[in-house]
Amino acid sequence: MISTNKEQAKKLIDGLNFDPETADMRWERDSMMSDSMSLVVGKPELSSDIPSWSVDRLIKLLPDEITDDNGDTYTPVFGKNVILYFNSKKSLCSFHGTDMIEMFIDCFTWLKENNFDIEGDF
């Protein structure tokens, strides 16, 4: 399953104020004596757990639609190596790359910088 790594989780929490409770996965230590971590389905349970968000969860956290200053409404569209908000006339924003998680982080960053609400209002 594709989900955020530890560095990407830090970007979401520290940079975008994501609530760790919205994560659907977690990185947890394999043992108290090990630095090795495993990805587990479920919310963080211990203070040493690192939240992780799956692509499915990130899709659900994106706004279903956004409206620009002209009143035009845009919906998210996902393609190979692209996320964009589009209507029948044009694209409002687009994010390209080979790392899907980084594209989501760029999209959430743009939404926050442009004062659009993100699900859960992080």
GUKE-418697 format. One record per atom (N, C-alpha, C): residue number from 1; residue in one letter; atom name; x, y, z. Coordinates in pm, whole numbers, plus 50000, padded with zeros to 5 digits. Atoms other than C-alpha are relative to their C-alpha. Layout:
REM residues N
i,aa,at,c1,c2,c3
NUM,A,CA,X,Y,Z
...
***
This chain:
REM residues 122
i,aa,at,c1,c2,c3
1,M,N,50084,49883,50000
1,M,CA,50000,50000,50000
1,M,C,50089,50124,50000
2,I,N,49924,49876,50006
2,I,CA,50128,50347,49917
2,I,C,49951,50093,50110
3,S,N,50035,49906,49895
3,S,CA,50138,50583,50213
3,S,C,50120,50091,50027
4,T,N,49894,49905,49969
4,T,CA,50342,50869,50354
4,T,C,50113,49931,50076
5,N,N,49886,50045,49922
5,N,CA,50690,50798,50477
5,N,C,50015,50095,50120
6,K,N,49984,49920,49877
6,K,CA,50822,50952,50799
6,K,C,50022,50148,49969
7,E,N,49973,49861,50036
7,E,CA,50949,51269,50630
7,E,C,49875,50069,49945
8,Q,N,50123,49944,50055
8,Q,CA,50625,51323,50438
8,Q,C,49896,50023,50110
9,A,N,50092,49982,49887
9,A,CA,50422,51272,50757
9,A,C,50037,50127,50076
10,K,N,49954,49880,49930
10,K,CA,50633,51544,50920
10,K,C,49956,50125,49924
11,K,N,50045,49886,50081
11,K,CA,50552,51781,50630
11,K,C,49850,50026,50022
12,L,N,50145,49984,49982
12,L,CA,50178,51716,50675
12,L,C,49968,50052,50140
13,I,N,50030,49960,49862
13,I,CA,50184,51756,51053
13,I,C,50057,50138,50031
14,D,N,49934,49874,49962
14,D,CA,50435,52039,51097
14,D,C,49971,50113,49902
15,G,N,50017,49895,50100
15,G,CA,50390,52225,50769
15,G,C,49857,50035,49968
16,L,N,50139,49979,50040
16,L,CA,50018,52182,50706
16,L,C,49901,49982,50115
17,N,N,50084,50015,49880
17,N,CA,49887,52125,51060
17,N,C,49899,49887,49991
18,F,N,50088,50116,50004
18,F,CA,49736,51787,50980
18,F,C,49989,49940,50140
19,D,N,50023,50067,49873
19,D,CA,49585,51619,51284
19,D,C,50041,49854,49985
20,P,N,49958,50140,50011
20,P,CA,49762,51284,51340
20,P,C,49884,49901,50011
21,E,N,50118,50088,49986
21,E,CA,49420,51139,51430
21,E,C,49932,49972,49867
22,T,N,50061,50024,50132
22,T,CA,49321,51167,51061
22,T,C,50076,49895,49920
23,A,N,49921,50103,50069
23,A,CA,49594,50918,50961
23,A,C,49928,49865,50009
24,D,N,50062,50133,49999
24,D,CA,49474,50571,50867
24,D,C,50103,49889,50013
25,M,N,49892,50097,49985
25,M,CA,49811,50403,50909
25,M,C,50101,50057,50098
26,R,N,49895,49953,49910
26,R,CA,50116,50425,51133
26,R,C,50127,49921,49978
27,W,N,49870,50065,49993
27,W,CA,50484,50349,51143
27,W,C,50023,49969,50147
28,E,N,49972,50035,49861
28,E,CA,50560,50157,51461
28,E,C,50130,49921,50009
29,R,N,49873,50069,49977
29,R,CA,50883,50025,51607
29,R,C,49976,49849,50005
30,D,N,50010,50146,49999
30,D,CA,50942,49655,51551
30,D,C,50024,49944,50141
31,S,N,49978,50037,49861
31,S,CA,51073,49631,51908
31,S,C,50062,50120,50071
32,M,N,49945,49889,49923
32,M,CA,51184,49864,52186
32,M,C,50151,50012,49983
33,M,N,49855,50002,50013
33,M,CA,51545,49767,52118
33,M,C,50045,50026,49856
34,S,N,49967,49987,50141
34,S,CA,51529,49835,51744
34,S,C,49959,50137,49947
35,D,N,50039,49878,50071
35,D,CA,51523,50143,51523
35,D,C,49916,49968,49878
36,S,N,50077,50044,50114
36,S,CA,51349,49940,51256
36,S,C,49851,50024,50024
37,M,N,50143,49972,49987
37,M,CA,50987,50038,51187
37,M,C,49924,49929,49890
38,S,N,50089,50065,50096
38,S,CA,50697,49867,51011
38,S,C,49875,50083,49982
39,L,N,50124,49930,50030
39,L,CA,50393,50016,50842
39,L,C,49883,49909,50039
40,V,N,50114,50076,49948
40,V,CA,50068,49905,51011
40,V,C,49872,50079,49970
41,V,N,50129,49936,50021
41,V,CA,49705,49977,50923
41,V,C,49941,50036,50136
42,G,N,50061,49954,49876
42,G,CA,49537,50181,51197
42,G,C,50062,50131,50046
43,K,N,49954,49872,49948
43,K,CA,49572,50511,51378
43,K,C,50117,49979,50096
44,P,N,49892,50010,49901
44,P,CA,49880,50584,51589
44,P,C,49945,49969,50139
45,E,N,50044,50041,49867
45,E,CA,49849,50422,51931
45,E,C,50098,50041,50108
46,L,N,49896,49967,49903
46,L,CA,50180,50494,52106
46,L,C,50067,50131,49962
47,S,N,49933,49874,50029
47,S,CA,50374,50818,52136
47,S,C,50117,49981,49904
48,S,N,49889,50028,50092
48,S,CA,50656,50651,51941
48,S,C,49953,49969,49859
49,D,N,50055,50026,50134
49,D,CA,50423,50573,51646
49,D,C,50004,50127,49917
50,I,N,50001,49888,50093
50,I,CA,50452,50797,51342
50,I,C,49879,49984,49910
51,P,N,50119,50010,50085
51,P,CA,50123,50871,51163
51,P,C,50039,49985,49852
52,S,N,49980,50015,50144
52,S,CA,50097,50775,50797
52,S,C,49863,50006,49933
53,W,N,50124,49986,50074
53,W,CA,49830,50861,50541
53,W,C,50012,49924,49869
54,S,N,50003,50074,50127
54,S,CA,49741,50627,50255
54,S,C,49952,50095,49889
55,V,N,50050,49920,50113
55,V,CA,49668,50764,49906
55,V,C,49848,50009,50008
56,D,N,50146,49999,49988
56,D,CA,49304,50663,49960
56,D,C,49954,50104,50103
57,R,N,50036,49903,49895
57,R,CA,49288,50869,50281
57,R,C,50026,50143,49954
58,L,N,49970,49865,50050
58,L,CA,49455,51170,50116
58,L,C,49895,50046,49899
59,I,N,50106,49966,50095
59,I,CA,49199,51158,49834
59,I,C,49874,50043,50075
60,K,N,50121,49968,49923
60,K,CA,48917,51161,50091
60,K,C,50013,50133,50075
61,L,N,49979,49874,49927
61,L,CA,49074,51462,50268
61,L,C,49998,50122,49908
62,L,N,50007,49888,50094
62,L,CA,49082,51674,49953
62,L,C,49856,50050,49989
63,P,N,50136,49950,50024
63,P,CA,48782,51905,49901
63,P,C,49942,49939,49873
64,D,N,50067,50056,50118
64,D,CA,48529,51751,49662
64,D,C,49988,50102,49889
65,E,N,50001,49891,50097
65,E,CA,48510,52089,49492
65,E,C,50047,50128,50067
66,I,N,49960,49869,49951
66,I,CA,48652,52437,49526
66,I,C,49946,50105,49903
67,T,N,50055,49892,50080
67,T,CA,48521,52770,49398
67,T,C,50098,50116,49999
68,D,N,49907,49888,50010
68,D,CA,48740,53050,49266
68,D,C,49928,50133,50025
69,D,N,50056,49867,49973
69,D,CA,48686,53425,49308
69,D,C,49891,50041,49902
70,N,N,50102,49970,50101
70,N,CA,48472,53432,48991
70,N,C,49875,49916,50017
71,G,N,50114,50088,49978
71,G,CA,48233,53171,49127
71,G,C,50005,49871,49921
72,D,N,49986,50125,50077
72,D,CA,48360,52895,48897
72,D,C,50039,49887,50095
73,T,N,49977,50116,49915
73,T,CA,48362,52549,49059
73,T,C,50089,49899,49929
74,Y,N,49903,50096,50052
74,Y,CA,48639,52293,49012
74,Y,C,49996,49875,50086
75,T,N,49995,50127,49928
75,T,CA,48660,51925,49107
75,T,C,50137,49936,49978
76,P,N,49869,50063,50017
76,P,CA,48972,51716,49163
76,P,C,49994,49889,49895
77,V,N,49984,50103,50102
77,V,CA,49090,51493,48880
77,V,C,50138,49938,50022
78,F,N,49875,50071,49977
78,F,CA,49360,51228,48919
78,F,C,50038,49923,49875
79,G,N,49949,50074,50114
79,G,CA,49572,51089,48641
79,G,C,50140,49951,50029
80,K,N,49864,50048,49981
80,K,CA,49905,50925,48592
80,K,C,50092,50122,50009
81,N,N,49904,49892,49975
81,N,CA,50159,51167,48740
81,N,C,49938,50140,50004
82,V,N,50062,49867,49991
82,V,CA,49904,51451,48783
82,V,C,49879,49998,50093
83,I,N,50122,49969,49923
83,I,CA,49648,51589,49028
83,I,C,49963,50141,49957
84,L,N,50041,49865,50035
84,L,CA,49443,51888,48919
84,L,C,49856,50026,50042
85,Y,N,50138,49957,49980
85,Y,CA,49129,52085,48997
85,Y,C,49956,50058,49868
86,F,N,50041,49974,50138
86,F,CA,48935,52114,48671
86,F,C,49849,50020,49994
87,N,N,50141,49997,50036
87,N,CA,48598,52219,48535
87,N,C,49993,49982,49848
88,S,N,50013,50027,50144
88,S,CA,48462,52188,48181
88,S,C,50075,50101,49914
89,K,N,49933,49896,50077
89,K,CA,48648,52504,48076
89,K,C,50151,50003,50017
90,K,N,49856,49983,49976
90,K,CA,48988,52503,48241
90,K,C,50042,49934,50131
91,S,N,49939,50050,49877
91,S,CA,49222,52386,48513
91,S,C,50034,50119,50088
92,L,N,49966,49894,49905
92,L,CA,49259,52602,48824
92,L,C,50143,49981,50051
93,C,N,49866,50031,49952
93,C,CA,49576,52428,48947
93,C,C,50032,49857,49961
94,S,N,49960,50137,50030
94,S,CA,49777,52119,48865
94,S,C,50134,49971,50065
95,F,N,49881,50046,49932
95,F,CA,50050,51918,49032
95,F,C,50050,49876,49929
96,H,N,49942,50108,50080
96,H,CA,50281,51691,48835
96,H,C,50120,49940,50071
97,G,N,49882,50065,49943
97,G,CA,50544,51439,48938
97,G,C,49989,49850,49989
98,T,N,50000,50147,50002
98,T,CA,50636,51077,48975
98,T,C,49970,49943,50138
99,D,N,50030,50044,49864
99,D,CA,50577,51061,49352
99,D,C,49861,50051,50038
100,M,N,50140,49962,49975
100,M,CA,50201,51059,49415
100,M,C,49983,50071,50134
101,I,N,50014,49938,49868
101,I,CA,50237,51145,49785
101,I,C,50051,50144,49996
102,E,N,49947,49864,50009
102,E,CA,50454,51450,49707
102,E,C,49904,50090,49922
103,M,N,50100,49921,50073
103,M,CA,50190,51565,49455
103,M,C,49885,50038,50093
104,F,N,50104,49968,49903
104,F,CA,49928,51543,49730
104,F,C,50047,50109,50096
105,I,N,49947,49899,49908
105,I,CA,50151,51742,49966
105,I,C,50003,50136,49931
106,D,N,50000,49874,50075
106,D,CA,50196,52008,49695
106,D,C,49859,50054,49984
107,C,N,50139,49958,50016
107,C,CA,49820,52016,49636
107,C,C,49943,50055,50131
108,F,N,50047,49952,49871
108,F,CA,49737,52049,50007
108,F,C,50067,50133,50037
109,T,N,49929,49874,49974
109,T,CA,50002,52322,50037
109,T,C,49937,50113,49921
110,W,N,50064,49899,50085
110,W,CA,49847,52513,49746
110,W,C,49862,50036,50054
111,L,N,50134,49974,49946
111,L,CA,49497,52475,49891
111,L,C,50008,50088,50125
112,K,N,49985,49921,49876
112,K,CA,49614,52610,50228
112,K,C,50044,50141,49968
113,E,N,49948,49868,50036
113,E,CA,49810,52899,50073
113,E,C,49894,50086,49931
114,N,N,50106,49928,50071
114,N,CA,49501,52994,49869
114,N,C,49869,50001,50077
115,N,N,50112,49989,49906
115,N,CA,49266,52974,50169
115,N,C,49879,49913,49967
116,F,N,50109,50096,50021
116,F,CA,49061,52673,50059
116,F,C,49995,49907,50120
117,D,N,50018,50092,49887
117,D,CA,48918,52451,50332
117,D,C,50039,49859,49959
118,I,N,49963,50140,50019
118,I,CA,49063,52103,50363
118,I,C,49913,49921,50095
119,E,N,50085,50085,49915
119,E,CA,48844,51823,50500
119,E,C,50063,49984,50138
120,G,N,49949,50015,49865
120,G,CA,48881,51809,50875
120,G,C,50061,50129,50052
121,D,N,49949,49868,49963
121,D,CA,49005,52171,50878
121,D,C,50125,49990,50085
122,F,N,49875,50020,49928
122,F,CA,49363,52095,50976
122,F,C,50055,50134,50040
***
